Amino acid sequence: MAHASGWHGAARLGMVAASLVMLPGLMGCGSGYFTEQKGGGGGGGGSGTLIQMVMSPVSDVVGLRGTVQFSVSGTLSDGSSTTPSVTYQVTNGLISPGGLYTAPAVAGSDTVIATSLGGLQGTPPCCVDTSVVTVTTNPPTGLEMVAQAGGATSGVAFTNQPVVEVVDALDRQLLQSGVAVTAAIASGSGTLGGTTTVLTDTNGRAVFTNLEIVGTGTFTLQFTSPGLTSVTGGSFSVAE
């Protein structure tokens, strides 16, 4: 009986040991570090150690706030392929645990870093790979409403002043300052007063501060800028 018990104990120990894989000395990771090895994605799984990892795409070009889906593939020491567990990091934009990258709202270069998960007790990972994303400025194409006008009394500045932003062809906000935006009455009988043309700020937004209408009834305002598609705000009432 004691012999059988010892055999079962050894078998259990062997099963535990089989789930741990010694990492090779790759990219600063020496022997003695362990990690859980996932089964092969597309290679049918393997029993080797992870020796190489490649992130895809290796580079990409996107517009402001554009998205790119990243993935990784790995090679085991026995030649089979695997899909290693990784963590992602970026220098400027955002990236989800699943590798969906979202570019920032400013142009520039961004680096995406994929790191295979480390072993026991914070030991170093096996592999690291990087990809460079070039974020380009999209040309402005139109205007969009951010805040609607409202709370109006004839001859008095609106309680709620309108805010308009510059957007690209995909209706994404552009951080473009210095764009002149002009407000005018689109419907309703009255006279629009206050500062009717303002420049966008560093957030690409034209913030009106003292618009007013002399007249009563229901109105809408249109906002225009040279070369951009105009936008018309929602209707609001002006009381006596």
Contacts in CASP RR format, 6 or more apart in sequence:
PFRMAT RR
TARGET T0000
AUTHOR 0000-0000-0000
METHOD contacts of the structure
MODEL  1
MAHASGWHGAARLGMVAASLVMLPGLMGCGSGYFTEQKGGGGGGGGSGTL
IQMVMSPVSDVVGLRGTVQFSVSGTLSDGSSTTPSVTYQVTNGLISPGGL
YTAPAVAGSDTVIATSLGGLQGTPPCCVDTSVVTVTTNPPTGLEMVAQAG
GATSGVAFTNQPVVEVVDALDRQLLQSGVAVTAAIASGSGTLGGTTTVLT
DTNGRAVFTNLEIVGTGTFTLQFTSPGLTSVTGGSFSVAE
19 36 0 8 1.000
20 34 0 8 1.000
20 35 0 8 1.000
20 36 0 8 1.000
20 120 0 8 1.000
21 34 0 8 1.000
21 35 0 8 1.000
21 36 0 8 1.000
21 37 0 8 1.000
21 48 0 8 1.000
21 49 0 8 1.000
21 50 0 8 1.000
22 31 0 8 1.000
22 32 0 8 1.000
22 33 0 8 1.000
22 34 0 8 1.000
22 49 0 8 1.000
23 29 0 8 1.000
23 30 0 8 1.000
23 31 0 8 1.000
23 32 0 8 1.000
23 33 0 8 1.000
23 34 0 8 1.000
23 35 0 8 1.000
23 49 0 8 1.000
23 50 0 8 1.000
23 119 0 8 1.000
23 126 0 8 1.000
24 30 0 8 1.000
24 31 0 8 1.000
24 49 0 8 1.000
24 51 0 8 1.000
24 77 0 8 1.000
24 126 0 8 1.000
25 31 0 8 1.000
26 51 0 8 1.000
26 52 0 8 1.000
26 126 0 8 1.000
26 127 0 8 1.000
27 126 0 8 1.000
27 127 0 8 1.000
27 128 0 8 1.000
28 124 0 8 1.000
29 123 0 8 1.000
29 124 0 8 1.000
29 125 0 8 1.000
29 126 0 8 1.000
30 124 0 8 1.000
32 123 0 8 1.000
33 118 0 8 1.000
33 119 0 8 1.000
33 120 0 8 1.000
33 123 0 8 1.000
33 124 0 8 1.000
33 126 0 8 1.000
34 119 0 8 1.000
34 120 0 8 1.000
34 123 0 8 1.000
35 50 0 8 1.000
35 116 0 8 1.000
35 117 0 8 1.000
35 118 0 8 1.000
35 119 0 8 1.000
35 120 0 8 1.000
35 123 0 8 1.000
35 125 0 8 1.000
35 126 0 8 1.000
36 85 0 8 1.000
36 117 0 8 1.000
36 119 0 8 1.000
37 48 0 8 1.000
37 49 0 8 1.000
37 50 0 8 1.000
37 76 0 8 1.000
37 82 0 8 1.000
38 82 0 8 1.000
38 83 0 8 1.000
38 84 0 8 1.000
38 85 0 8 1.000
39 45 0 8 1.000
39 46 0 8 1.000
39 82 0 8 1.000
39 83 0 8 1.000
40 46 0 8 1.000
40 76 0 8 1.000
40 80 0 8 1.000
40 81 0 8 1.000
40 82 0 8 1.000
40 83 0 8 1.000
41 73 0 8 1.000
41 81 0 8 1.000
41 82 0 8 1.000
41 83 0 8 1.000
42 81 0 8 1.000
42 83 0 8 1.000
43 80 0 8 1.000
43 81 0 8 1.000
43 82 0 8 1.000
44 80 0 8 1.000
44 81 0 8 1.000
45 76 0 8 1.000
45 80 0 8 1.000
45 81 0 8 1.000
45 82 0 8 1.000
46 76 0 8 1.000
46 78 0 8 1.000
46 80 0 8 1.000
46 82 0 8 1.000
47 76 0 8 1.000
47 78 0 8 1.000
48 76 0 8 1.000
48 77 0 8 1.000
48 78 0 8 1.000
48 79 0 8 1.000
48 80 0 8 1.000
49 76 0 8 1.000
49 77 0 8 1.000
49 126 0 8 1.000
50 74 0 8 1.000
50 75 0 8 1.000
50 76 0 8 1.000
50 77 0 8 1.000
50 82 0 8 1.000
50 84 0 8 1.000
50 116 0 8 1.000
50 126 0 8 1.000
50 127 0 8 1.000
51 75 0 8 1.000
51 76 0 8 1.000
51 77 0 8 1.000
51 126 0 8 1.000
51 127 0 8 1.000
52 74 0 8 1.000
52 75 0 8 1.000
52 127 0 8 1.000
53 72 0 8 1.000
53 73 0 8 1.000
53 74 0 8 1.000
53 75 0 8 1.000
53 84 0 8 1.000
53 86 0 8 1.000
53 114 0 8 1.000
53 116 0 8 1.000
53 126 0 8 1.000
53 127 0 8 1.000
53 128 0 8 1.000
53 129 0 8 1.000
54 72 0 8 1.000
54 73 0 8 1.000
54 74 0 8 1.000
54 129 0 8 1.000
55 70 0 8 1.000
55 71 0 8 1.000
55 72 0 8 1.000
55 112 0 8 1.000
55 114 0 8 1.000
55 129 0 8 1.000
55 130 0 8 1.000
55 131 0 8 1.000
56 70 0 8 1.000
56 71 0 8 1.000
56 72 0 8 1.000
56 73 0 8 1.000
57 68 0 8 1.000
57 70 0 8 1.000
57 131 0 8 1.000
58 131 0 8 1.000
59 131 0 8 1.000
59 132 0 8 1.000
59 133 0 8 1.000
59 134 0 8 1.000
60 68 0 8 1.000
60 131 0 8 1.000
60 133 0 8 1.000
60 134 0 8 1.000
61 133 0 8 1.000
61 134 0 8 1.000
61 136 0 8 1.000
62 68 0 8 1.000
62 103 0 8 1.000
62 133 0 8 1.000
62 134 0 8 1.000
62 135 0 8 1.000
62 136 0 8 1.000
63 103 0 8 1.000
63 107 0 8 1.000
63 135 0 8 1.000
63 136 0 8 1.000
63 137 0 8 1.000
63 138 0 8 1.000
63 168 0 8 1.000
64 103 0 8 1.000
64 104 0 8 1.000
64 105 0 8 1.000
64 106 0 8 1.000
64 107 0 8 1.000
64 135 0 8 1.000
64 136 0 8 1.000
64 137 0 8 1.000
64 138 0 8 1.000
64 168 0 8 1.000
64 172 0 8 1.000
64 174 0 8 1.000
64 175 0 8 1.000
65 102 0 8 1.000
65 103 0 8 1.000
65 104 0 8 1.000
65 105 0 8 1.000
65 172 0 8 1.000
65 173 0 8 1.000
66 102 0 8 1.000
66 103 0 8 1.000
66 135 0 8 1.000
66 172 0 8 1.000
67 100 0 8 1.000
67 101 0 8 1.000
67 102 0 8 1.000
67 103 0 8 1.000
68 100 0 8 1.000
68 101 0 8 1.000
68 103 0 8 1.000
68 133 0 8 1.000
69 99 0 8 1.000
69 100 0 8 1.000
69 101 0 8 1.000
70 88 0 8 1.000
70 95 0 8 1.000
70 99 0 8 1.000
70 100 0 8 1.000
70 101 0 8 1.000
70 112 0 8 1.000
70 114 0 8 1.000
70 131 0 8 1.000
71 99 0 8 1.000
72 83 0 8 1.000
72 84 0 8 1.000
72 86 0 8 1.000
72 114 0 8 1.000
72 129 0 8 1.000
73 81 0 8 1.000
73 82 0 8 1.000
73 83 0 8 1.000
74 81 0 8 1.000
74 82 0 8 1.000
74 83 0 8 1.000
74 84 0 8 1.000
74 127 0 8 1.000
75 81 0 8 1.000
75 82 0 8 1.000
76 82 0 8 1.000
84 116 0 8 1.000
84 117 0 8 1.000
84 126 0 8 1.000
84 127 0 8 1.000
85 116 0 8 1.000
85 117 0 8 1.000
86 114 0 8 1.000
86 115 0 8 1.000
86 116 0 8 1.000
86 117 0 8 1.000
87 97 0 8 1.000
87 114 0 8 1.000
87 115 0 8 1.000
87 117 0 8 1.000
88 95 0 8 1.000
88 96 0 8 1.000
88 97 0 8 1.000
88 98 0 8 1.000
88 99 0 8 1.000
88 101 0 8 1.000
88 112 0 8 1.000
88 113 0 8 1.000
88 114 0 8 1.000
88 115 0 8 1.000
89 95 0 8 1.000
89 112 0 8 1.000
89 113 0 8 1.000
89 115 0 8 1.000
90 101 0 8 1.000
90 110 0 8 1.000
90 111 0 8 1.000
90 112 0 8 1.000
90 113 0 8 1.000
91 110 0 8 1.000
91 111 0 8 1.000
92 103 0 8 1.000
92 104 0 8 1.000
92 106 0 8 1.000
92 108 0 8 1.000
92 110 0 8 1.000
92 135 0 8 1.000
93 101 0 8 1.000
93 102 0 8 1.000
93 103 0 8 1.000
93 104 0 8 1.000
93 110 0 8 1.000
94 101 0 8 1.000
94 102 0 8 1.000
94 104 0 8 1.000
95 101 0 8 1.000
95 102 0 8 1.000
95 112 0 8 1.000
101 110 0 8 1.000
101 112 0 8 1.000
101 133 0 8 1.000
103 110 0 8 1.000
103 133 0 8 1.000
103 135 0 8 1.000
104 110 0 8 1.000
104 135 0 8 1.000
105 173 0 8 1.000
105 174 0 8 1.000
105 175 0 8 1.000
106 135 0 8 1.000
106 175 0 8 1.000
107 135 0 8 1.000
107 136 0 8 1.000
107 137 0 8 1.000
108 134 0 8 1.000
108 135 0 8 1.000
108 136 0 8 1.000
109 132 0 8 1.000
109 133 0 8 1.000
109 134 0 8 1.000
109 135 0 8 1.000
110 132 0 8 1.000
110 133 0 8 1.000
110 134 0 8 1.000
110 135 0 8 1.000
111 130 0 8 1.000
111 131 0 8 1.000
111 132 0 8 1.000
111 133 0 8 1.000
112 130 0 8 1.000
112 131 0 8 1.000
112 132 0 8 1.000
112 133 0 8 1.000
113 128 0 8 1.000
113 129 0 8 1.000
113 130 0 8 1.000
114 128 0 8 1.000
114 129 0 8 1.000
114 130 0 8 1.000
114 131 0 8 1.000
115 125 0 8 1.000
115 127 0 8 1.000
115 128 0 8 1.000
116 125 0 8 1.000
116 126 0 8 1.000
116 127 0 8 1.000
116 128 0 8 1.000
117 125 0 8 1.000
118 124 0 8 1.000
118 125 0 8 1.000
118 126 0 8 1.000
119 125 0 8 1.000
137 174 0 8 1.000
138 168 0 8 1.000
138 169 0 8 1.000
138 170 0 8 1.000
138 172 0 8 1.000
138 174 0 8 1.000
139 168 0 8 1.000
139 169 0 8 1.000
140 166 0 8 1.000
140 167 0 8 1.000
140 168 0 8 1.000
140 174 0 8 1.000
140 176 0 8 1.000
140 179 0 8 1.000
140 228 0 8 1.000
141 167 0 8 1.000
141 168 0 8 1.000
141 169 0 8 1.000
141 228 0 8 1.000
141 229 0 8 1.000
142 166 0 8 1.000
142 167 0 8 1.000
142 225 0 8 1.000
142 228 0 8 1.000
142 229 0 8 1.000
142 230 0 8 1.000
142 231 0 8 1.000
143 164 0 8 1.000
143 165 0 8 1.000
143 166 0 8 1.000
143 167 0 8 1.000
143 181 0 8 1.000
143 223 0 8 1.000
143 224 0 8 1.000
143 225 0 8 1.000
143 228 0 8 1.000
143 229 0 8 1.000
143 230 0 8 1.000
143 231 0 8 1.000
144 164 0 8 1.000
144 165 0 8 1.000
144 167 0 8 1.000
144 171 0 8 1.000
144 173 0 8 1.000
144 231 0 8 1.000
145 162 0 8 1.000
145 163 0 8 1.000
145 164 0 8 1.000
145 223 0 8 1.000
145 231 0 8 1.000
145 233 0 8 1.000
145 234 0 8 1.000
146 163 0 8 1.000
146 164 0 8 1.000
146 165 0 8 1.000
146 205 0 8 1.000
147 160 0 8 1.000
147 161 0 8 1.000
147 162 0 8 1.000
147 163 0 8 1.000
148 160 0 8 1.000
148 162 0 8 1.000
148 233 0 8 1.000
148 234 0 8 1.000
148 236 0 8 1.000
149 158 0 8 1.000
149 160 0 8 1.000
149 161 0 8 1.000
149 162 0 8 1.000
149 208 0 8 1.000
149 211 0 8 1.000
149 221 0 8 1.000
149 233 0 8 1.000
149 234 0 8 1.000
149 236 0 8 1.000
150 158 0 8 1.000
150 159 0 8 1.000
150 160 0 8 1.000
150 236 0 8 1.000
151 158 0 8 1.000
151 159 0 8 1.000
151 160 0 8 1.000
151 236 0 8 1.000
151 237 0 8 1.000
152 158 0 8 1.000
152 159 0 8 1.000
152 212 0 8 1.000
152 213 0 8 1.000
152 219 0 8 1.000
152 236 0 8 1.000
152 237 0 8 1.000
152 238 0 8 1.000
152 239 0 8 1.000
153 238 0 8 1.000
153 239 0 8 1.000
153 240 0 8 1.000
154 213 0 8 1.000
154 214 0 8 1.000
154 215 0 8 1.000
154 216 0 8 1.000
154 238 0 8 1.000
154 239 0 8 1.000
154 240 0 8 1.000
155 212 0 8 1.000
155 213 0 8 1.000
155 214 0 8 1.000
155 215 0 8 1.000
156 212 0 8 1.000
157 194 0 8 1.000
157 209 0 8 1.000
157 210 0 8 1.000
157 211 0 8 1.000
157 212 0 8 1.000
158 211 0 8 1.000
158 212 0 8 1.000
161 207 0 8 1.000
161 208 0 8 1.000
161 209 0 8 1.000
161 210 0 8 1.000
161 211 0 8 1.000
162 183 0 8 1.000
162 208 0 8 1.000
162 211 0 8 1.000
162 221 0 8 1.000
162 223 0 8 1.000
162 233 0 8 1.000
163 205 0 8 1.000
163 206 0 8 1.000
163 207 0 8 1.000
163 208 0 8 1.000
164 181 0 8 1.000
164 205 0 8 1.000
164 206 0 8 1.000
164 208 0 8 1.000
164 223 0 8 1.000
164 231 0 8 1.000
165 173 0 8 1.000
165 174 0 8 1.000
165 200 0 8 1.000
165 203 0 8 1.000
165 204 0 8 1.000
165 205 0 8 1.000
165 206 0 8 1.000
166 173 0 8 1.000
166 174 0 8 1.000
166 176 0 8 1.000
166 179 0 8 1.000
166 200 0 8 1.000
166 204 0 8 1.000
166 205 0 8 1.000
166 225 0 8 1.000
166 228 0 8 1.000
167 173 0 8 1.000
167 174 0 8 1.000
168 174 0 8 1.000
173 203 0 8 1.000
173 204 0 8 1.000
174 204 0 8 1.000
175 202 0 8 1.000
175 203 0 8 1.000
175 204 0 8 1.000
176 200 0 8 1.000
176 204 0 8 1.000
177 199 0 8 1.000
177 200 0 8 1.000
177 201 0 8 1.000
177 202 0 8 1.000
177 204 0 8 1.000
178 199 0 8 1.000
178 200 0 8 1.000
179 199 0 8 1.000
179 200 0 8 1.000
179 204 0 8 1.000
179 206 0 8 1.000
179 225 0 8 1.000
179 228 0 8 1.000
180 197 0 8 1.000
180 198 0 8 1.000
180 199 0 8 1.000
180 225 0 8 1.000
180 226 0 8 1.000
181 197 0 8 1.000
181 198 0 8 1.000
181 199 0 8 1.000
181 200 0 8 1.000
181 206 0 8 1.000
181 223 0 8 1.000
181 224 0 8 1.000
181 225 0 8 1.000
182 196 0 8 1.000
182 197 0 8 1.000
182 223 0 8 1.000
182 224 0 8 1.000
182 225 0 8 1.000
183 192 0 8 1.000
183 196 0 8 1.000
183 197 0 8 1.000
183 208 0 8 1.000
183 211 0 8 1.000
183 221 0 8 1.000
183 222 0 8 1.000
183 223 0 8 1.000
184 192 0 8 1.000
184 196 0 8 1.000
184 221 0 8 1.000
184 222 0 8 1.000
184 223 0 8 1.000
184 224 0 8 1.000
185 191 0 8 1.000
185 192 0 8 1.000
185 213 0 8 1.000
185 219 0 8 1.000
185 220 0 8 1.000
185 221 0 8 1.000
185 222 0 8 1.000
186 219 0 8 1.000
186 220 0 8 1.000
186 221 0 8 1.000
186 222 0 8 1.000
186 232 0 8 1.000
186 233 0 8 1.000
187 218 0 8 1.000
187 219 0 8 1.000
187 220 0 8 1.000
187 235 0 8 1.000
188 217 0 8 1.000
188 218 0 8 1.000
188 219 0 8 1.000
188 220 0 8 1.000
189 215 0 8 1.000
189 217 0 8 1.000
190 213 0 8 1.000
190 214 0 8 1.000
190 215 0 8 1.000
190 219 0 8 1.000
191 213 0 8 1.000
191 214 0 8 1.000
191 215 0 8 1.000
192 211 0 8 1.000
192 212 0 8 1.000
192 213 0 8 1.000
192 221 0 8 1.000
193 211 0 8 1.000
193 212 0 8 1.000
193 213 0 8 1.000
193 214 0 8 1.000
194 210 0 8 1.000
194 211 0 8 1.000
194 212 0 8 1.000
195 208 0 8 1.000
195 209 0 8 1.000
195 210 0 8 1.000
195 211 0 8 1.000
196 211 0 8 1.000
198 206 0 8 1.000
198 207 0 8 1.000
198 208 0 8 1.000
198 209 0 8 1.000
199 206 0 8 1.000
200 206 0 8 1.000
201 207 0 8 1.000
206 223 0 8 1.000
211 221 0 8 1.000
213 219 0 8 1.000
213 238 0 8 1.000
215 238 0 8 1.000
216 238 0 8 1.000
216 239 0 8 1.000
216 240 0 8 1.000
217 237 0 8 1.000
217 238 0 8 1.000
218 235 0 8 1.000
218 236 0 8 1.000
218 237 0 8 1.000
218 238 0 8 1.000
219 235 0 8 1.000
219 236 0 8 1.000
219 237 0 8 1.000
219 238 0 8 1.000
220 232 0 8 1.000
220 233 0 8 1.000
220 234 0 8 1.000
220 235 0 8 1.000
220 236 0 8 1.000
221 232 0 8 1.000
221 233 0 8 1.000
221 234 0 8 1.000
222 230 0 8 1.000
222 231 0 8 1.000
222 232 0 8 1.000
222 233 0 8 1.000
223 230 0 8 1.000
223 231 0 8 1.000
223 232 0 8 1.000
223 233 0 8 1.000
224 230 0 8 1.000
END
